[in-house]
Amino acid sequence: MNTTAGRFQLPEVLHDNKANLSTIKTTNMIRKGIPGNVGWNDGTWTAMDAIEWQLIAIIKVLPTISLLTDDLQAQLTELCAARLAYIPPLTIDPIRWLCMIYDDTDNASNTIASVKLRNSDYIDCLSLTYLDGMSSASRDSGKGGLVQPDFTLVNGEHITEILSCFDGEWVRGIQFVTSTGRCSAIYGTFEGIPAISRSKGGILAGFSINTKKHPTWDYLVSGVRGIWRYDVLPRVPKENDVYSDYFGARTGYGKGFNDRALIGNSSSMYISNIEVRSGSEIDSIQFTYNDSKNGTDKIKTARHGGSAGTHHQFELGDGEYIVSISGRFSQQYLSLSQLCFGTNLGRISEIYGYESGQEFCARAPLGENGRNLRLQYILGKSDSRLNGIMFAWTPDMT
């Protein structure tokens, strides 16, 4: 015991009584017999006589965060809340008779292992299974539809985009895109308006799902939002891509398509040729791609639409890419009626189709480097003609 000025000297009789040390407010202690820097993992224990042990009763347990100041607690709460976001924004309508809502926020700190679906021309059931074995709340009360094989994620793979189609009352179709560039099947139909749900830097952590009772098929999915988490990946592939609005028929449906399934996460694939078949409407569209990493390799997309109409093609030169698309679409005939493409070099394609229906124009936004993004791929729906289309812009390769 230190006996320098200002320090308290224990009575000799209490010198070895450690229980009495708790009554001293100011003291210096020197440990003897063990290293001065001993820690919890050093395997060395100090000895204490059994008669000096005291029973401690735990009467209350508090989270560690409660030991912090109120300001630090508030900052940690804000940081925790910033990890998650609802996209589209969470604006919940009143939960009325024969409507239900399910939310995965409680599981959002876990990692998704697979998606479970049951669908017909509607989405009957949609739920998640997490790596720890937890599952979304049951929302499998519908009577119709077919149970699909699970969409299973591999180790390190996460869902980064959702493509869904909403007809104004029900979710009619849905597709998932992952961090590896893999696309699921399109489940259901593309009746209504396709839309992309994603959040820059985020991965899917859960769903917020609305269901409503259908007059024939019991409860079906009437709305779905992603719960996105930002503390997993430092950067999400193709997070700087930009999607245009949807142009085309709102009602009626054809076969949904998404050329992201061909592009994956590539930034080196570029459009080298555009083929259009048209008469009084746009019958089909098809792209040919080159890959700057694979030299002369050329890849063709599926033809989106039918084989009627006159065949046209618009070939792009080296360093040339599409920066604008104008056209028209007809709600009456459920198809695009006109298309025209413009490039970064100022060239304009022919005007394909006829001048009927509602006009539209899609222009490439500016990227972070101040240059125009380039058209990389399309998504939409088609039957014997091109029903509707969205354009995906990506940063210029240079």
C-alpha positions as CSV (number, residue, x, y, z in Angstrom):
1,M,0.0,0.0,0.0
2,N,1.3,3.4,-1.0
3,T,1.9,5.6,2.1
4,T,2.9,8.8,0.4
5,A,1.3,12.0,1.5
6,G,-2.4,12.2,0.9
7,R,-2.9,8.5,0.8
8,F,-4.6,6.3,3.4
9,Q,-2.7,3.6,5.3
10,L,-4.7,0.5,6.1
11,P,-4.5,-0.8,9.7
12,E,-2.0,-3.6,9.9
13,V,-4.7,-6.1,10.9
14,L,-6.7,-5.3,7.7
15,H,-3.7,-5.3,5.3
16,D,-4.6,-8.6,3.6
17,N,-8.4,-8.2,3.9
18,K,-9.5,-7.4,0.3
19,A,-13.1,-7.0,1.3
20,N,-12.2,-3.9,3.3
21,L,-10.6,-2.2,0.2
22,S,-14.1,-1.4,-1.0
23,T,-14.4,1.2,1.8
24,I,-11.4,3.1,0.6
25,K,-12.1,6.0,-1.9
26,T,-8.5,6.9,-2.7
27,T,-5.7,4.3,-2.9
28,N,-2.9,2.9,-5.0
29,M,-2.7,-0.9,-5.3
30,I,0.2,-3.0,-6.3
31,R,-0.4,-6.6,-7.5
32,K,2.3,-9.1,-6.4
33,G,2.9,-12.6,-7.7
34,I,1.5,-12.0,-11.2
35,P,2.6,-9.8,-14.1
36,G,1.5,-6.2,-13.9
37,N,-0.1,-6.3,-17.3
38,V,-2.2,-9.5,-16.8
39,G,-5.4,-9.6,-18.8
40,W,-8.5,-11.8,-19.0
41,N,-7.0,-14.2,-21.5
42,D,-3.6,-14.7,-19.8
43,G,-4.9,-17.7,-17.8
44,T,-3.7,-16.2,-14.5
45,W,-6.0,-15.7,-11.6
46,T,-5.5,-13.9,-8.3
47,A,-6.3,-15.8,-5.1
48,M,-8.9,-14.8,-2.6
49,D,-9.9,-16.7,0.5
50,A,-13.3,-18.3,0.4
51,I,-14.4,-16.4,3.5
52,E,-13.9,-13.2,1.5
53,W,-16.3,-14.1,-1.3
54,Q,-19.6,-12.1,-1.4
55,L,-22.9,-13.1,-3.0
56,I,-24.2,-10.6,-5.6
57,A,-27.9,-10.7,-6.5
58,I,-28.8,-9.5,-10.1
59,I,-32.1,-7.7,-9.8
60,K,-32.2,-5.8,-13.1
61,V,-30.6,-6.2,-16.5
62,L,-30.1,-3.2,-18.9
63,P,-28.8,-3.0,-22.4
64,T,-25.2,-1.8,-22.7
65,I,-26.3,1.3,-24.6
66,S,-28.1,2.4,-21.4
67,L,-24.6,3.0,-19.9
68,L,-24.0,5.8,-22.4
69,T,-25.0,9.4,-22.2
70,D,-28.3,10.5,-23.7
71,D,-26.6,12.2,-26.5
72,L,-24.6,9.1,-27.5
73,Q,-27.7,7.0,-27.2
74,A,-29.5,9.3,-29.6
75,Q,-26.7,9.3,-32.1
76,L,-26.5,5.5,-32.1
77,T,-30.3,5.3,-32.5
78,E,-30.0,7.6,-35.6
79,L,-27.2,5.5,-37.0
80,C,-29.2,2.3,-36.6
81,A,-32.2,3.9,-38.2
82,A,-30.1,5.1,-41.2
83,R,-29.2,1.5,-41.9
84,L,-32.6,0.8,-43.3
85,A,-35.0,2.5,-45.8
86,Y,-38.3,1.6,-47.4
87,I,-38.3,2.0,-51.2
88,P,-40.9,3.0,-52.5
89,P,-41.4,5.2,-49.4
90,L,-43.5,3.7,-46.7
91,T,-46.9,5.5,-46.9
92,I,-49.4,3.1,-45.5
93,D,-53.1,3.4,-46.4
94,P,-55.6,2.7,-43.7
95,I,-55.8,-1.1,-43.1
96,R,-59.4,-1.6,-43.9
97,W,-61.7,-4.6,-43.8
98,L,-60.3,-7.6,-45.7
99,C,-56.9,-6.0,-46.0
100,M,-53.7,-7.0,-44.2
101,I,-50.0,-5.8,-44.0
102,Y,-46.9,-7.8,-43.2
103,D,-43.5,-6.3,-42.4
104,D,-40.0,-7.8,-42.2
105,T,-38.3,-5.0,-40.2
106,D,-37.7,-7.4,-37.2
107,N,-35.6,-9.6,-39.5
108,A,-33.9,-6.8,-41.4
109,S,-30.5,-7.4,-39.6
110,N,-30.4,-10.9,-40.9
111,T,-29.3,-12.1,-44.4
112,I,-31.8,-13.3,-47.0
113,A,-31.2,-16.9,-48.1
114,S,-34.2,-17.4,-50.5
115,V,-37.4,-16.0,-51.8
116,K,-40.6,-18.1,-51.8
117,L,-43.4,-17.4,-54.3
118,R,-46.8,-18.8,-55.4
119,N,-48.4,-17.2,-58.4
120,S,-50.8,-17.4,-61.2
121,D,-51.5,-14.2,-63.2
122,Y,-51.4,-12.6,-59.8
123,I,-48.8,-12.8,-57.0
124,D,-50.6,-15.1,-54.4
125,C,-47.8,-15.5,-51.9
126,L,-44.4,-13.8,-51.4
127,S,-42.1,-14.5,-48.4
128,L,-38.4,-14.7,-47.4
129,T,-36.3,-17.2,-45.6
130,Y,-33.2,-16.0,-43.8
131,L,-29.8,-17.7,-43.2
132,D,-30.6,-18.1,-39.5
133,G,-33.7,-20.1,-40.5
134,M,-36.2,-17.4,-39.7
135,S,-39.0,-16.8,-42.2
136,S,-41.3,-13.9,-43.0
137,A,-44.7,-13.8,-41.4
138,S,-47.0,-16.2,-43.2
139,R,-48.9,-14.6,-46.1
140,D,-49.9,-17.8,-47.8
141,S,-53.6,-17.8,-47.3
142,G,-54.6,-17.6,-51.0
143,K,-56.3,-20.5,-52.8
144,G,-54.9,-20.2,-56.3
145,G,-51.5,-20.2,-58.0
146,L,-48.7,-22.5,-58.4
147,V,-45.9,-22.9,-55.9
148,Q,-42.6,-22.0,-57.6
149,P,-39.1,-23.3,-56.8
150,D,-37.4,-21.1,-54.3
151,F,-35.2,-18.3,-55.7
152,T,-32.1,-19.2,-53.7
153,L,-29.1,-16.9,-53.2
154,V,-25.6,-18.2,-53.0
155,N,-23.0,-17.2,-50.4
156,G,-22.3,-13.4,-50.7
157,E,-25.2,-12.8,-53.2
158,H,-27.9,-10.3,-52.3
159,I,-31.0,-8.9,-54.1
160,T,-30.3,-5.3,-55.3
161,E,-33.3,-4.6,-57.5
162,I,-36.9,-5.6,-57.8
163,L,-38.9,-5.2,-61.0
164,S,-42.6,-5.4,-60.4
165,C,-45.8,-4.7,-62.3
166,F,-48.9,-3.1,-60.7
167,D,-52.3,-2.9,-62.4
168,G,-53.7,-0.3,-60.0
169,E,-55.1,-2.9,-57.6
170,W,-52.9,-6.0,-57.6
171,V,-49.2,-6.8,-58.0
172,R,-49.3,-8.9,-61.2
173,G,-45.7,-9.7,-61.8
174,I,-42.3,-9.5,-60.1
175,Q,-38.6,-10.2,-60.8
176,F,-35.4,-10.0,-58.7
177,V,-31.9,-8.9,-59.7
178,T,-28.9,-9.8,-57.6
179,S,-25.5,-8.3,-56.8
180,T,-23.9,-10.8,-59.1
181,G,-26.1,-9.6,-62.0
182,R,-28.3,-12.7,-62.0
183,C,-32.0,-12.3,-62.7
184,S,-34.8,-14.5,-61.5
185,A,-37.6,-15.6,-63.7
186,I,-40.4,-13.1,-64.2
187,Y,-43.2,-14.4,-62.0
188,G,-46.7,-13.6,-63.0
189,T,-47.6,-11.2,-65.9
190,F,-46.8,-7.7,-66.9
191,E,-50.4,-6.4,-66.7
192,G,-50.2,-2.7,-65.7
193,I,-47.1,-0.5,-65.4
194,P,-43.6,-2.0,-64.7
195,A,-41.4,-0.2,-62.1
196,I,-38.0,-0.7,-60.6
197,S,-37.5,-0.6,-56.9
198,R,-33.9,-0.2,-55.5
199,S,-31.9,2.1,-53.3
200,K,-28.3,3.2,-54.1
201,G,-25.8,1.3,-52.0
202,G,-28.6,-0.9,-50.5
203,I,-29.4,-4.6,-50.5
204,L,-32.8,-6.1,-49.9
205,A,-33.3,-6.9,-46.2
206,G,-37.0,-7.6,-46.2
207,F,-40.5,-6.8,-47.5
208,S,-43.4,-4.6,-46.4
209,I,-46.3,-6.3,-48.1
210,N,-50.0,-5.5,-48.4
211,T,-52.6,-8.1,-49.2
212,K,-56.2,-7.8,-50.0
213,K,-59.0,-10.3,-50.4
214,H,-59.8,-11.1,-54.0
215,P,-63.5,-12.0,-54.7
216,T,-62.4,-15.4,-56.2
217,W,-58.8,-16.2,-55.1
218,D,-58.9,-15.2,-51.4
219,Y,-55.9,-13.0,-50.3
220,L,-53.5,-11.8,-53.0
221,V,-50.5,-9.4,-52.9
222,S,-51.8,-5.8,-53.5
223,G,-48.5,-3.9,-52.8
224,V,-44.9,-4.6,-52.1
225,R,-42.0,-2.4,-50.8
226,G,-38.4,-3.3,-50.3
227,I,-36.7,-2.7,-47.0
228,W,-33.1,-1.8,-48.0
229,R,-30.0,-2.1,-45.9
230,Y,-26.8,-0.1,-46.4
231,D,-24.1,-1.7,-44.1
232,V,-23.3,-4.8,-46.1
233,L,-21.8,-4.0,-49.5
234,P,-19.3,-1.0,-49.9
235,R,-20.7,-0.6,-53.5
236,V,-23.6,-2.2,-55.3
237,P,-22.9,-3.1,-59.0
238,K,-24.5,-0.8,-61.5
239,E,-25.9,1.4,-58.8
240,N,-25.2,4.5,-61.0
241,D,-27.4,3.2,-63.8
242,V,-30.6,5.2,-64.4
243,Y,-34.0,4.0,-65.6
244,S,-36.4,5.9,-67.8
245,D,-40.1,6.1,-67.3
246,Y,-42.2,3.4,-68.8
247,F,-43.7,4.2,-72.2
248,G,-46.5,2.1,-73.7
249,A,-49.7,0.3,-73.0
250,R,-50.9,0.5,-69.4
251,T,-53.7,-2.1,-69.8
252,G,-53.4,-5.5,-71.3
253,Y,-50.3,-7.5,-71.0
254,G,-47.7,-9.4,-73.1
255,K,-44.6,-11.3,-72.3
256,G,-42.4,-9.4,-69.9
257,F,-38.7,-9.1,-70.8
258,N,-35.6,-7.6,-69.2
259,D,-32.3,-7.6,-71.1
260,R,-30.4,-7.2,-67.8
261,A,-30.5,-11.0,-67.8
262,L,-28.1,-10.8,-70.8
263,I,-26.0,-7.8,-69.6
264,G,-25.5,-8.9,-66.0
265,N,-23.1,-6.5,-64.3
266,S,-21.1,-5.8,-67.4
267,S,-20.0,-2.3,-68.1
268,S,-18.1,-3.3,-71.2
269,M,-21.0,-4.6,-73.3
270,Y,-22.4,-2.0,-75.7
271,I,-25.0,-1.8,-78.4
272,S,-23.6,-2.1,-81.9
273,N,-26.8,-2.6,-84.0
274,I,-30.5,-2.0,-83.5
275,E,-33.1,-4.0,-85.5
276,V,-36.7,-2.8,-85.7
277,R,-39.6,-4.4,-87.5
278,S,-42.5,-2.0,-88.2
279,G,-45.5,-1.2,-90.3
280,S,-48.4,0.8,-88.8
281,E,-46.9,0.0,-85.3
282,I,-43.6,-1.3,-83.9
283,D,-43.8,-5.0,-84.3
284,S,-40.5,-5.9,-82.6
285,I,-37.1,-4.6,-81.5
286,Q,-33.8,-6.5,-81.1
287,F,-30.2,-5.4,-80.1
288,T,-26.8,-6.8,-81.1
289,Y,-24.0,-6.2,-78.5
290,N,-20.2,-6.1,-78.7
291,D,-18.0,-6.6,-75.7
292,S,-14.9,-4.4,-75.4
293,K,-13.3,-7.0,-73.2
294,N,-13.9,-9.9,-75.7
295,G,-12.9,-8.3,-78.9
296,T,-15.1,-9.3,-81.9
297,D,-17.7,-11.4,-79.9
298,K,-21.2,-10.4,-80.8
299,I,-24.3,-11.3,-78.8
300,K,-27.9,-10.9,-79.9
301,T,-30.9,-10.4,-77.6
302,A,-34.1,-12.2,-78.1
303,R,-36.5,-10.5,-80.5
304,H,-39.1,-8.6,-78.4
305,G,-42.3,-8.8,-80.4
306,G,-43.4,-10.5,-83.6
307,S,-42.1,-11.1,-87.1
308,A,-44.5,-8.9,-89.1
309,G,-43.7,-5.5,-90.6
310,T,-40.7,-4.3,-92.6
311,H,-37.2,-5.0,-91.3
312,H,-34.9,-2.0,-90.5
313,Q,-31.5,-1.7,-88.8
314,F,-29.5,1.1,-87.4
315,E,-25.8,0.3,-87.0
316,L,-23.6,2.2,-84.6
317,G,-19.9,3.1,-85.3
318,D,-16.9,2.9,-82.9
319,G,-17.4,5.1,-79.9
320,E,-21.1,5.8,-80.9
321,Y,-24.0,5.2,-78.5
322,I,-27.6,6.0,-78.1
323,V,-28.4,9.2,-76.1
324,S,-32.1,9.8,-77.0
325,I,-35.2,7.9,-78.1
326,S,-38.4,9.5,-79.3
327,G,-41.6,7.8,-80.3
328,R,-45.3,7.3,-79.8
329,F,-47.5,4.7,-78.2
330,S,-51.2,3.9,-78.6
331,Q,-53.4,2.9,-75.6
332,Q,-56.1,1.9,-78.1
333,Y,-53.9,-0.7,-79.9
334,L,-51.8,-1.6,-76.8
335,S,-48.5,-1.0,-78.6
336,L,-45.7,1.4,-79.5
337,S,-46.5,3.0,-82.8
338,Q,-43.2,4.9,-83.6
339,L,-39.5,4.9,-82.6
340,C,-36.5,7.0,-83.5
341,F,-33.0,6.9,-82.1
342,G,-30.3,9.6,-81.7
343,T,-26.6,9.2,-80.9
344,N,-23.8,11.1,-79.2
345,L,-22.4,11.9,-82.6
346,G,-25.5,13.7,-83.7
347,R,-26.8,11.0,-86.0
348,I,-30.5,10.2,-86.2
349,S,-32.0,6.9,-87.3
350,E,-35.0,6.6,-89.6
351,I,-38.4,7.2,-88.0
352,Y,-39.9,3.7,-87.7
353,G,-43.6,3.2,-87.6
354,Y,-46.4,5.7,-88.0
355,E,-47.4,9.0,-86.4
356,S,-50.2,8.0,-84.2
357,G,-50.8,7.9,-80.5
358,Q,-49.2,9.7,-77.6
359,E,-45.7,11.2,-78.0
360,F,-42.7,10.5,-75.7
361,C,-39.0,11.4,-75.5
362,A,-36.4,9.8,-73.4
363,R,-33.0,11.5,-73.1
364,A,-29.8,10.2,-71.4
365,P,-29.1,11.9,-68.1
366,L,-25.7,13.3,-67.2
367,G,-23.3,11.1,-65.3
368,E,-21.0,12.1,-62.4
369,N,-18.3,13.0,-65.0
370,G,-20.6,15.5,-66.7
371,R,-21.0,13.3,-69.8
372,N,-24.2,11.7,-71.1
373,L,-25.0,8.2,-70.0
374,R,-25.5,5.7,-72.8
375,L,-28.4,3.4,-73.5
376,Q,-27.2,-0.1,-72.5
377,Y,-30.4,-2.3,-72.5
378,I,-34.2,-2.2,-72.5
379,L,-37.0,-3.9,-70.5
380,G,-40.7,-4.0,-71.1
381,K,-43.5,-6.3,-72.5
382,S,-44.4,-7.6,-75.9
383,D,-46.7,-10.1,-77.6
384,S,-47.0,-10.1,-81.4
385,R,-45.9,-6.4,-81.2
386,L,-43.9,-4.2,-78.8
387,N,-46.4,-3.3,-76.1
388,G,-44.2,-1.0,-73.9
389,I,-40.6,-0.2,-73.0
390,M,-38.2,1.2,-70.4
391,F,-34.7,2.3,-71.1
392,A,-31.7,1.6,-68.9
393,W,-28.8,4.2,-69.1
394,T,-25.3,3.4,-67.9
395,P,-22.1,5.5,-67.6
396,D,-20.0,5.8,-70.7
397,M,-17.2,3.3,-70.8
398,T,-14.6,6.1,-71.2
